[in-house]
Amino acid sequence: MTASGTTALLGVAAEAALAVPGVAGLQPRLAHRLAAAAAPTRASTAPHRTPFEADVRADRVPGGSGWHLEVRCVLTGGRRTLDIARNVHDRVAAAVIAHLATHGVAEPVTVSVTVTGVAA
């Protein structure tokens, strides 16, 4: 899959995660937050990237036989964290598999979900 295909994969995964009831948002990694803070504020000099690149990570499995996605999310209160995380896992996996299938790719997909916080 090309870089633009990987970007689309990230977007599909992020949209699936954000559609889960109880997900308040996606959490960028520390390295991306630090880079954003140190980056120039002018939009014309900032590197082009999608908003989901820091929130969802997609890596090829060693040997190139599949994908592993990591989703970092912040949840809302009032629901069991485990139930929401499982729902995120299942929906992201299903959405990515469906996305790959529409492009004629049948590869295994693994998903890990990290809950980074609960919003008040």
C-alpha positions as CSV (number, residue, x, y, z in Angstrom):
1,M,0.0,0.0,0.0
2,T,1.3,3.4,-0.9
3,A,1.9,6.3,1.5
4,S,-1.4,7.8,0.5
5,G,-3.0,4.4,1.0
6,T,-1.5,4.3,4.5
7,T,-2.9,7.7,5.2
8,A,-6.3,6.5,4.1
9,L,-6.0,3.5,6.4
10,L,-5.2,5.8,9.3
11,G,-8.3,7.9,8.6
12,V,-10.5,4.8,8.3
13,A,-9.2,3.5,11.7
14,A,-9.6,6.9,13.4
15,E,-13.1,7.4,12.1
16,A,-14.1,4.0,13.3
17,A,-12.7,4.6,16.7
18,L,-14.4,8.0,17.0
19,A,-17.7,6.5,16.1
20,V,-17.7,4.3,19.2
21,P,-20.0,5.5,21.9
22,G,-17.9,6.5,24.9
23,V,-14.9,7.7,22.9
24,A,-14.2,11.4,23.7
25,G,-11.3,11.7,21.3
26,L,-8.0,10.3,20.1
27,Q,-4.8,11.1,22.0
28,P,-1.7,12.1,20.1
29,R,1.7,10.7,21.1
30,L,4.1,12.7,23.2
31,A,6.6,13.0,20.3
32,H,3.9,14.4,18.0
33,R,2.8,16.9,20.6
34,L,6.4,18.1,21.3
35,A,7.0,18.4,17.5
36,A,3.8,20.4,17.1
37,A,4.8,22.7,19.9
38,A,8.3,23.3,18.4
39,A,7.1,23.7,14.8
40,P,6.7,27.1,13.3
41,T,3.2,28.5,13.6
42,R,3.0,29.6,9.9
43,A,0.9,27.0,8.0
44,S,2.9,27.5,4.8
45,T,6.1,26.1,6.4
46,A,4.5,23.3,8.5
47,P,4.8,19.8,7.0
48,H,1.7,18.4,5.5
49,R,0.1,15.5,7.4
50,T,-3.4,14.3,8.2
51,P,-4.9,15.0,11.6
52,F,-5.0,11.3,12.3
53,E,-1.3,10.5,11.9
54,A,-0.5,11.2,15.5
55,D,-3.6,9.5,16.9
56,V,-3.5,6.1,15.1
57,R,-0.3,4.3,14.2
58,A,-0.3,1.7,11.4
59,D,2.8,-0.5,10.9
60,R,3.4,-3.4,8.6
61,V,3.9,-6.7,10.5
62,P,7.5,-7.9,10.2
63,G,7.7,-10.0,7.0
64,G,5.0,-7.8,5.3
65,S,2.1,-10.2,5.9
66,G,-0.4,-7.9,7.5
67,W,-1.0,-4.7,9.5
68,H,-0.8,-3.8,13.2
69,L,-2.7,-0.7,14.3
70,E,-2.4,1.1,17.6
71,V,-5.2,3.4,18.7
72,R,-4.8,5.8,21.6
73,C,-8.1,7.2,22.9
74,V,-9.6,9.2,25.7
75,L,-13.0,8.0,26.9
76,T,-16.0,9.7,28.5
77,G,-17.1,8.7,31.9
78,G,-20.2,6.6,32.7
79,R,-19.4,3.4,30.8
80,R,-17.1,0.5,31.5
81,T,-13.6,1.2,30.1
82,L,-13.1,-2.4,29.1
83,D,-16.4,-2.5,27.1
84,I,-15.5,0.7,25.2
85,A,-12.0,-0.5,24.5
86,R,-13.2,-3.8,23.1
87,N,-15.8,-2.0,21.0
88,V,-13.0,0.3,19.6
89,H,-10.9,-2.8,18.9
90,D,-13.6,-4.6,17.1
91,R,-14.8,-1.6,15.0
92,V,-11.4,-0.5,14.0
93,A,-10.4,-4.1,12.9
94,A,-13.6,-4.5,10.9
95,A,-13.3,-1.1,9.3
96,V,-9.7,-1.6,8.3
97,I,-10.3,-5.1,6.9
98,A,-13.2,-3.8,4.9
99,H,-11.1,-0.9,3.6
100,L,-8.3,-3.3,2.6
101,A,-10.8,-5.6,0.9
102,T,-12.2,-2.7,-1.2
103,H,-8.6,-2.3,-2.5
104,G,-8.3,-6.0,-3.3
105,V,-6.0,-6.7,-0.3
106,A,-6.7,-9.6,2.0
107,E,-4.2,-9.3,4.9
108,P,-4.5,-10.0,8.6
109,V,-5.0,-7.0,10.9
110,T,-4.3,-6.7,14.6
111,V,-5.4,-3.8,16.7
112,S,-4.2,-2.6,20.1
113,V,-6.2,0.0,22.0
114,T,-4.6,2.1,24.7
115,V,-6.9,4.2,26.9
116,T,-4.9,7.3,27.9
117,G,-7.5,9.0,30.0
118,V,-11.2,9.5,30.9
119,A,-12.7,13.0,30.2
120,A,-14.8,14.6,32.9
